[in-house]
Amino acid sequence: MNLYIGIDPGLDGALAVLDESGAVVSVVDMPTISLVKKGKKSKSGKPLHKRQPMHVVMAEIVKDAKERGNVVVAGMELVSSMPKQGVTSMFSMGRGVGSWEGIVAALDLPIDYITPQSWKKSFGLLGTDKNASILKAQQSIKGAAGYLTLVKHDGRAEAILIAEYTRRKALGILPVATPTPKVKKVKPAPADSPCQGLAKIDAIIKQAAAEELDVVENFFV
């Protein structure tokens, strides 16, 4: 059985596996652990915690997918920094990407990097929020609804959609974008040009026909 993996590498992301028909085989949240930050406390005096990915569990997730069938390709979202995004969050995201990359490579699986713009455009999700991703996955991917029962499952939804985009890309069935034709501005012809004269004659003939006149020549000056 051919399988296709989709990975949302964020701490709230997930890994989804689809079969060749596009049905969901499995979805697993990004495994994380919350560690106490030494020497740091909140304003209320409580210890601060930091989430980190659990690499051993991540490896087991990918290994399990590989054992289910022939993994054709693993598609991972190619993330980049965004305006006003904190250094800490970007470091965490980069760490997640690197971890998945290393695991996929170690298991000798091919990987494809999918930009958010690519897969979102394919599903009509550009400019929408994460709730739209959940709704799209529920409605368009077979077997997805059972995994998407909470608002916080947007990471699962995006992993599923990335897996479906990866599957379609690998099978060569992505919809072909039809470019919108540009309307060219045509400059009006000078009054004394042949085009203007023909247009005038055409208008006169139409008027004569409308008035049921037999002698069109009388209209010409």
C-alpha positions in Angstrom: 0.0 0.0 0.0 1.4 3.4 -1.0 1.3 6.0 1.7 1.9 9.8 1.8 3.0 11.7 4.8 2.2 15.3 5.7 4.0 17.2 8.5 3.1 20.4 10.2 6.4 20.9 12.1 5.2 23.4 14.8 4.9 22.5 18.4 1.1 22.4 17.9 1.5 20.6 14.6 1.1 16.9 13.7 1.9 14.2 11.3 -0.7 12.7 9.0 -0.6 9.6 6.8 -2.9 9.2 3.8 -3.2 6.2 1.5 -3.2 6.3 -2.3 -6.9 7.0 -2.5 -6.5 10.1 -0.3 -8.1 8.5 2.8 -6.6 9.2 6.3 -4.7 6.3 7.7 -3.5 7.9 10.9 -2.9 11.3 12.5 -0.6 11.9 15.4 0.0 15.2 17.3 3.5 16.5 17.6 4.8 14.9 20.8 6.1 17.5 23.3 7.1 17.6 26.9 6.8 20.6 29.3 10.0 21.4 31.2 10.5 23.8 34.0 12.7 26.8 33.2 15.4 26.9 35.9 15.6 30.1 37.9 12.6 31.7 36.1 9.2 32.4 37.5 6.0 34.1 36.4 4.8 37.3 38.0 2.7 35.2 40.4 5.7 33.3 41.5 4.9 30.1 39.7 7.6 28.3 37.7 7.7 28.9 34.0 7.5 26.0 31.6 8.9 25.4 28.2 7.6 22.9 25.7 10.1 20.8 23.7 9.7 18.1 21.1 10.1 14.5 22.1 12.5 13.2 19.5 12.4 9.5 20.4 8.6 9.5 20.1 8.8 11.5 16.8 11.0 8.8 15.4 8.6 6.1 16.5 5.7 7.9 14.7 7.6 8.0 11.4 8.8 4.5 11.9 5.2 3.3 12.4 4.1 5.0 9.2 6.9 3.3 7.3 5.9 -0.1 8.7 2.3 0.4 7.5 3.2 0.5 3.8 5.4 2.0 1.1 5.9 5.7 2.0 6.2 7.3 -1.4 7.1 10.7 0.0 6.9 12.8 3.2 5.7 16.4 2.6 6.8 18.9 5.2 5.7 22.5 5.4 8.5 24.8 4.6 8.2 27.5 7.2 9.8 30.9 7.3 9.9 33.8 9.7 7.0 36.2 9.8 6.7 39.9 10.8 6.5 40.4 14.6 7.2 36.7 15.3 9.4 36.3 18.4 12.9 34.9 18.3 12.0 32.1 20.7 9.0 30.9 18.6 11.1 30.9 15.5 13.9 29.0 17.2 11.3 26.4 18.4 9.9 26.1 14.9 13.3 25.7 13.3 14.2 23.0 15.9 11.0 21.1 15.0 11.8 21.3 11.3 15.3 20.0 11.8 14.1 17.2 14.0 11.6 15.9 11.5 14.2 16.3 8.7 16.7 14.2 10.6 14.2 11.5 11.4 12.9 11.2 7.9 16.4 11.1 6.4 17.5 8.5 9.0 14.7 6.2 7.9 15.6 6.7 4.3 12.4 8.3 3.2 12.2 10.9 0.4 11.1 14.4 1.6 9.4 17.2 -0.2 9.2 20.8 1.1 5.8 22.4 0.7 5.4 26.1 1.1 2.2 27.3 3.0 1.3 29.4 -0.1 1.3 26.3 -2.3 -0.9 24.0 -0.4 -3.2 26.7 0.9 -3.8 28.1 -2.6 -4.6 24.6 -3.8 -7.4 24.3 -1.2 -8.6 27.9 -1.5 -7.3 28.8 2.0 -5.1 31.8 1.3 -5.9 34.6 3.7 -8.2 32.4 5.9 -7.8 31.4 9.6 -6.9 28.0 11.0 -10.6 27.2 11.6 -11.0 27.2 7.8 -8.3 24.5 7.5 -10.3 22.3 9.9 -13.5 22.8 8.0 -11.8 22.1 4.6 -10.2 18.9 5.9 -13.4 17.7 7.4 -15.3 18.2 4.2 -12.8 17.2 1.6 -10.6 14.4 3.1 -12.1 11.0 3.7 -11.7 9.9 7.3 -10.5 13.3 8.5 -13.5 14.3 10.5 -13.0 11.8 13.3 -9.6 13.4 14.0 -10.8 17.0 13.9 -13.2 17.3 16.8 -11.8 20.3 18.7 -10.8 23.9 17.8 -7.2 23.1 18.8 -6.9 20.4 16.1 -5.9 23.0 13.5 -2.4 21.4 13.5 -3.9 18.1 12.6 -6.0 19.6 9.9 -3.0 21.3 8.3 -0.9 18.1 8.4 -3.8 16.3 6.7 -4.1 18.9 4.0 -0.3 18.9 3.5 -0.4 15.2 3.1 -3.2 15.4 0.5 -1.3 18.1 -1.4 1.8 15.9 -1.3 -0.2 12.9 -2.6 -1.7 14.9 -5.5 1.7 16.4 -6.4 3.3 13.0 -6.4 0.5 11.5 -8.6 0.5 14.5 -10.9 -3.1 15.4 -10.3 -2.8 18.9 -8.8 -5.3 21.3 -10.4 -3.7 23.4 -13.1 -4.0 27.1 -12.4 -5.5 29.0 -15.3 -3.9 32.4 -15.6 -6.4 35.3 -15.7 -6.1 37.0 -19.1 -5.1 40.6 -18.9 -7.4 43.1 -20.5 -5.5 45.3 -23.0 -6.5 48.9 -23.3 -7.1 49.8 -26.9 -6.6 53.4 -27.8 -9.5 54.9 -29.8 -8.7 55.5 -33.4 -8.4 59.1 -34.7 -11.6 60.6 -36.2 -10.2 60.6 -39.7 -9.0 56.9 -39.6 -10.6 54.2 -41.8 -11.7 52.4 -38.6 -13.8 55.4 -37.5 -15.3 55.6 -41.0 -16.3 51.9 -41.0 -17.8 52.3 -37.6 -19.9 55.2 -38.8 -21.1 53.3 -41.8 -22.0 50.3 -39.7 -24.1 52.5 -37.4 -25.9 54.1 -40.3 -26.8 50.7 -41.8 -28.1 49.5 -38.5 -30.2 52.6 -38.2 -31.6 52.2 -41.7 -32.5 48.6 -41.0 -34.2 49.5 -37.8 -36.3 52.1 -39.6 -37.0 49.7 -42.5 -35.6 52.1 -45.1 -34.7 50.8 -48.5 -32.4 53.6 -49.5 -29.3 53.6 -47.3 -27.5 56.1 -49.5 -29.7 58.9 -48.3 -28.1 58.7 -44.9 -24.6 59.4 -46.1 -23.4 63.0 -46.1 
